[in-house]
Amino acid sequence: MDNKPALHTCISPALLHLYDLSNSIIVIIDIFRATSTIAAALYNGAKAVIPVDSVPKAIDISKNIDGIAAGERDGKVAEGLEHGNSPLEYAKEFIEGKTLVLTTTNGTRLLQMALDKNADTIISGSFLNLSAVCDYIVAEKKNVILGCAGWKDRFNLEDTLFAGAVINRVKKEFTIHCDSSLMAEIIYAKHKNNLTSFAPKLTHYHRLVERFGLIEDIKYCLTPDAANILPVYRNGKLIVE
Amino acid sequence: MDNKPALHTCISPALLHLYDLSNSIIVIIDIFRATSTIAAALYNGAKAVIPVDSVPKAIDISKNIDGIAAGERDGKVAEGLEHGNSPLEYAKEFIEGKTLVLTTTNGTRLLQMALDKNADTIISGSFLNLSAVCDYIVAEKKNVILGCAGWKDRFNLEDTLFAGAVINRVKKEFTIHCDSSLMAEIIYAKHKNNLTSFAPKLTHYHRLVERFGLIEDIKYCLTPDAANILPVYRNGKLIVE
């Protein structure tokens, strides 16, 4: 037995009950696109991202703090909002110094579930901030849950690929006895050099690209370290400490 | 759009609610070891296998029909039973003409869940009867759910490898838009020629081999078509029609 901390991969929010979050860091992963948008907005100078679970709440909160209400439902800008869930919407010129109030289909929901389960620490992970996530979890020496947001509880490969990328980098620092983590690492090892050409095989790619033409979003969301900051959840907000 | 039937892979019983079983064949998959034992017992001449959800029920039913009560809990012979969940226990000399009343940790439970969800048809799949499963689902031309029993709702790779083996053989006959199926096929394609040398990496291998020394079980359970019959669930029993 070694006494390294444990790392598990939770491949759907519907499986979160299997894991003890109370003494763990959970990495919320919603590659297409919530956690990529969170990384991009904070990297480009947003003061904070406030994740909320409904459009009315996003509008209410954003009014009170002079923030930007944004979000998507089923892959497009949510009805009643002017801004969506594309990381490319949040360039420095637009978002610097502002607070983004964001509601999304999957990522926001998983974050709320992690709160309800009293996670020790919640951070947000995406390829855009891969190194920041890896550096943080290695330095903290706590148990880690890589929490894939999936799509309405379904497994998806883009979140799993990111989990695999993290495992590939940090595995020597953790005890990993978990078939989900092993699977994620195998899939990532096979496709790490062709992520963008593999993407058209993914269910969610079709949703985003064929229906909404979001190919630039996809490419950006698969770019390692393009917005390499660490969003940590503190008192209702994702911030860079 | 083509009008081939759809095939999905359900990678944990906790995700079964995402799938419509009412017009689908569900393949129950519990490679280590329930569905391997079911295939072996029926191949070796058992009249039927009756899956039940508790040890007392297994004992009661087996008494009434002069059957063999068998089952496992947490990988070993269940307390109160003399026979376990090893396919190698059910050689022809022992099981021919008898009815096996079987209770297991995961496979039995998933089968009961499929019944509760009014599955159109329930069959049992394992490497031992891979060809029989593939031939059947191709011939039926119905929607298919490959149902991985997992381990207490956790994802496992052995069930996924079998799902991948099925997909690898039948994919031209089905419409498959499902990241779980794509993942299963990738994992299987990578390891199809080294299943037994890959097995020691799996969580459940450690449970069975390091704790209970069941290496011969593992090898047998990974042998394609070693007991190539089709167990179909009819009126409370798995039988060969």
Interface residues (C-beta under 8 A of the other chain):
Chain A: I11 S12 A14 L15 H17 L18 K152 D153 R154 F155 N156 L157 T160 H177 C178 D179 S180 L182 M183 I186 I187 K190 K201 L202 T203 H204 H206
Chain B: I11 S12 A14 L15 H17 L18 K152 D153 R154 F155 N156 L157 T160 H177 C178 D179 S180 L182 M183 I186 I187 K190 K201 L202 T203 H204 H206
